[in-house]
Amino acid sequence: MEAEVYRVLRQRLPIRRVVPGAGTTLRILAVVFVTVLAAACGERPTPSPGSRSASSPSTDPLPQDPLPKDQLYEGTGLVLDPPGEKPILCLSGTNDSSPPQCDGPELFRWSWDGLAFDESGGTRWGTFTVQGTYIDGVFTIKGAPREPEPYAGGGDDIGVPCPEPEEGWAIPDPKRTGEEDRLAATRAAEDQPDHAGTWIDYIEQPTNEQEMQGWGENIVLVLAFTGDPERHEAEAREHWGGALCIWIMDRTNRELGRIQDDLSDEWTERFGVETTWSDRDVQLGTVQIGVIVNTPEFEAELERRYGKYAVEVRPALHPVEGQRG
């Protein structure tokens, strides 16, 4: 076969890894391009902190005291303090306006004394790392806020899961590596019931935005399915003559969509969990869900309902081990 076919490795980063999507301009543009290519990417935000949605009652047993009242948590977020209102700690998406717009729990015992901040129209804001207790939608400050640590990571890597062949990536037909060819192969793949995802990467990393087009002899087209790689490769080759990677995953994109839709139901709140956003990662074959505080009971229920590695939980507040408020 011309395409390299491999099964996705069942190795995952820690569930509490928080990736704010930072990185170089080129990497951010690549993320945007992959999001467009991936069929039905996730929608964010979903329910805002503290929101409630109606659903049918669940018969699941309720966990006992999922959130200890004196547990100390730490988190980093934008503090927004509009005039005449209580300040809030933004833990989900933020509208980059002036002043910003966002949602999050109310902050109690907040003070700007000694802190640098931006201000517009009487609204103050700034990003800080804070510690405190989180009870009934209110974050009570314990100790002095501090400037967040500089982000040292590069964000989630967008790459080709298939190892590069020793002889290099095959380009069987350079005349069929245009945008229309790539789009035709993508549409044909997305029409398959076992389609799991589509994305691209570059053989030689681009050095400027002009080199980042999503077609040509410098890109590898990745088409993910849940089975039958030989057939899928043959069908892709009817349209695409460039470098190709056929990747086998555990769940289809439609399955991820059903899981994502189900996560907005009220049953999440029975485990003391407030959701803030959800998304699909077609490269890992998982649904990601943002929460304010995570619990072991919630993670166990997600695995019971959807299977191992199906949902990755990303909490905004993390327990400070061994410390109480």
C-alpha positions in Angstrom: 0.0 0.0 0.0 1.1 3.6 -0.6 -0.4 4.8 2.6 1.0 3.9 6.0 -1.7 2.3 8.1 -1.4 2.1 11.9 -3.8 1.8 14.9 -3.9 4.7 17.3 -1.8 4.1 20.5 -3.7 4.0 23.7 -1.5 6.4 25.5 -2.9 9.5 27.0 -1.6 12.6 28.7 -2.7 13.2 32.3 -6.4 14.0 32.4 -5.7 17.3 34.2 -3.5 18.6 31.5 -4.7 22.1 30.6 -3.7 23.4 27.2 -4.7 27.0 26.6 -4.1 26.8 22.9 -1.0 28.9 22.9 1.8 28.6 20.3 3.3 30.3 17.3 1.2 32.1 14.8 1.7 29.3 12.3 0.6 26.7 14.7 -2.6 28.7 15.6 -3.4 29.0 11.9 -2.9 25.2 11.5 -5.3 24.6 14.3 -7.9 26.8 12.6 -7.4 24.9 9.4 -7.7 21.5 11.0 -10.9 22.6 12.8 -12.4 23.5 9.4 -11.4 20.1 7.9 -12.7 18.0 10.8 -16.3 17.0 10.4 -18.6 18.7 12.8 -16.0 20.1 15.3 -17.1 20.9 18.8 -19.1 23.9 19.9 -18.0 26.0 22.8 -19.0 27.3 25.1 -21.8 25.0 26.2 -23.6 25.6 29.6 -22.0 28.4 31.5 -20.9 28.0 35.1 -24.0 27.5 37.3 -26.4 27.1 34.4 -29.2 24.5 34.6 -30.8 22.5 31.9 -33.8 20.2 32.1 -33.5 16.5 31.3 -35.1 13.2 32.4 -34.3 12.0 36.0 -31.4 9.7 36.4 -31.4 6.5 38.4 -27.6 6.8 39.0 -26.7 6.7 42.7 -25.7 10.0 44.1 -22.1 10.3 45.3 -21.6 11.2 48.9 -20.3 14.8 49.6 -18.5 15.1 46.2 -17.1 18.5 47.0 -15.6 19.0 50.5 -16.6 22.4 51.8 -13.1 23.2 53.2 -11.1 22.0 50.2 -8.6 24.5 49.0 -8.5 25.0 45.2 -6.1 26.8 42.8 -6.8 28.1 39.4 -5.8 30.7 36.9 -8.3 33.0 35.1 -9.3 36.5 34.2 -10.8 38.5 37.1 -13.5 40.8 35.8 -14.8 43.5 38.1 -17.6 45.6 36.5 -18.8 48.7 38.4 -21.7 48.1 40.7 -21.4 44.3 40.4 -19.5 41.6 42.2 -16.2 40.5 40.6 -16.1 37.1 38.9 -13.4 34.6 38.0 -13.7 33.8 34.3 -13.1 30.0 33.8 -14.4 29.5 30.3 -14.2 31.4 27.1 -13.6 35.1 27.1 -14.7 37.7 24.6 -11.6 39.7 23.8 -13.3 43.1 23.9 -12.6 46.2 26.0 -13.7 45.5 28.7 -13.8 41.7 28.2 -16.9 39.7 28.5 -17.0 36.3 30.2 -18.7 34.2 32.8 -17.6 32.4 36.0 -18.1 32.1 39.7 -18.5 35.1 42.0 -15.3 36.1 43.8 -15.6 36.8 47.5 -13.0 38.8 49.5 -11.4 40.1 46.3 -9.2 43.2 46.5 -7.2 45.1 43.8 -4.7 46.5 46.4 -1.2 46.1 45.1 -2.3 44.4 41.8 -1.8 45.7 38.3 -4.9 45.7 36.2 -6.5 47.1 33.0 -9.5 49.4 33.2 -12.2 50.7 30.8 -15.5 52.4 31.5 -15.0 51.7 35.2 -14.5 47.9 34.7 -11.2 46.5 36.0 -9.7 43.2 34.9 -6.5 41.2 35.0 -5.3 37.6 34.9 -4.2 36.0 38.2 -3.6 32.7 39.9 -5.7 32.4 43.0 -6.3 30.0 45.8 -9.5 29.6 47.8 -12.6 27.5 48.6 -15.4 26.9 46.1 -18.8 26.5 47.6 -22.2 26.9 45.9 -20.9 28.9 43.0 -18.8 31.3 45.0 -14.9 31.3 45.1 -13.7 32.7 48.4 -10.1 34.1 48.1 -7.6 32.6 50.6 -4.2 34.3 50.4 -2.8 36.8 48.0 -3.4 36.5 44.2 -0.2 36.2 42.1 0.8 36.7 38.6 0.4 33.5 36.6 3.5 31.5 35.5 4.5 32.1 31.9 3.1 29.4 29.6 6.0 27.2 28.5 4.2 24.7 26.3 3.5 24.8 22.6 -0.2 23.6 22.7 -1.5 20.4 21.3 0.6 19.2 18.5 -1.1 18.8 15.1 0.8 16.0 13.3 0.7 12.9 11.2 0.1 9.8 13.3 1.6 7.5 10.7 5.5 7.3 10.9 7.2 8.7 7.8 8.3 5.9 5.5 12.1 5.4 5.3 12.0 6.4 1.6 9.9 9.5 2.4 6.3 10.3 1.7 5.0 9.0 -1.7 3.5 11.5 -4.1 1.9 9.1 -6.7 0.3 11.8 -8.8 1.6 15.4 -8.3 -1.1 16.6 -10.8 -3.8 15.6 -8.3 -2.6 17.5 -5.2 -4.7 20.6 -5.7 -7.3 22.1 -3.3 -10.2 20.5 -5.3 -8.5 17.1 -5.1 -8.0 17.4 -1.4 -11.6 18.5 -0.9 -12.9 15.6 -3.0 -11.0 13.1 -1.0 -12.2 14.7 2.3 -15.9 14.7 1.2 -15.7 11.1 0.1 -14.1 10.1 3.5 -16.7 12.1 5.5 -19.5 10.3 3.6 -18.3 7.0 5.0 -20.3 5.8 8.1 -17.0 4.8 9.9 -15.3 8.2 9.3 -13.5 9.3 12.4 -11.7 12.5 11.4 -9.7 14.4 8.8 -6.7 16.7 9.2 -3.5 17.7 7.5 0.2 18.3 8.4 3.2 19.4 6.4 6.2 17.4 5.2 8.4 20.4 5.6 7.1 22.9 8.2 6.1 26.2 6.6 8.1 29.3 7.4 5.4 31.9 6.6 1.6 32.1 6.1 1.8 31.8 2.3 3.3 28.3 2.6 0.4 27.2 4.8 -2.1 26.4 2.1 -4.0 23.2 2.6 -3.0 21.5 -0.6 0.1 20.7 -2.7 3.0 18.3 -2.5 4.1 19.5 0.9 1.0 18.3 2.8 0.1 14.9 4.2 -3.7 14.2 4.2 -4.8 12.2 7.2 -8.0 10.3 6.9 -9.2 8.4 10.0 -11.7 5.6 10.1 -12.6 2.7 12.5 -11.8 -0.1 10.0 -11.1 -1.4 6.5 -8.0 0.7 5.8 -7.2 -0.9 2.4 -10.7 0.0 1.0 -10.4 3.5 2.4 -7.0 4.0 0.9 -8.2 2.8 -2.5 -11.1 5.2 -2.4 -9.0 8.1 -1.3 -6.6 7.5 -4.2 -9.4 8.0 -6.6 -9.2 11.7 -5.7 -5.9 12.5 -4.0 -2.5 12.0 -5.5 -0.4 13.4 -2.7 1.0 12.0 0.6 -1.6 10.0 2.4 -2.0 8.6 5.9 -4.9 6.2 6.7 -5.4 6.0 10.5 -7.5 3.6 12.5 -9.3 4.8 15.6 -11.8 3.4 18.1 -14.8 5.7 17.6 -16.4 7.5 14.7 -16.9 11.2 14.6 -20.6 10.6 14.8 -20.1 8.6 18.1 -18.1 11.5 19.5 -20.9 13.9 18.5 -23.5 11.8 20.4 -21.3 11.7 23.5 -20.8 15.5 23.3 -24.5 16.1 23.0 -25.2 13.8 25.9 -22.7 15.6 28.2 -25.0 18.7 28.3 -27.6 16.7 30.2 -28.4 17.5 33.9 -26.9 14.3 35.2 -23.5 15.9 35.3 -24.7 18.1 38.2 -25.6 15.1 40.2 -21.9 14.6 40.7 -21.2 18.1 41.9 -19.8 19.1 38.5 -20.5 22.3 36.5 -19.6 22.1 32.9 -18.1 25.2 31.1 -17.4 24.0 27.5 -17.1 20.8 25.4 -15.2 20.0 22.2 -14.2 17.0 20.0 -10.5 16.1 19.4 -10.7 14.0 16.2 -6.9 13.3 16.4 -7.2 11.6 19.8 -10.8 10.3 19.2 -12.0 11.9 22.4 -14.6 14.4 23.6 -13.1 17.1 25.9 -15.2 18.7 28.5 -14.3 21.7 30.7 -15.5 21.7 34.2 -15.0 24.0 37.2 -14.1 21.2 39.6 -13.7 17.5 38.8 -14.5 14.6 41.0 -13.4 10.9 40.9 -17.0 9.9 40.9 -17.6 11.9 37.8 -14.6 10.4 35.9 -15.7 6.9 36.9 -19.2 7.5 35.6 -17.9 8.9 32.3 -15.8 5.7 31.8 -18.8 3.5 32.8 -21.1 5.3 30.3 -18.8 5.8 27.3 -15.7 3.6 27.8 -12.1 4.3 28.6 -10.5 7.4 27.1 -13.8 8.5 25.4 -14.0 11.7 27.5 -11.2 13.8 28.7 -12.0 16.1 31.7 -10.3 19.5 31.9 -11.0 21.1 35.3 -10.4 24.9 35.8 -9.8 24.5 39.5 -7.4 22.0 41.0 -7.3 20.8 44.6 -4.3 21.9 46.6 -3.2 18.6 48.0 -3.2 18.4 51.8 -4.6 21.9 52.3 -8.0 23.0 53.6 -9.5 26.3 53.7 
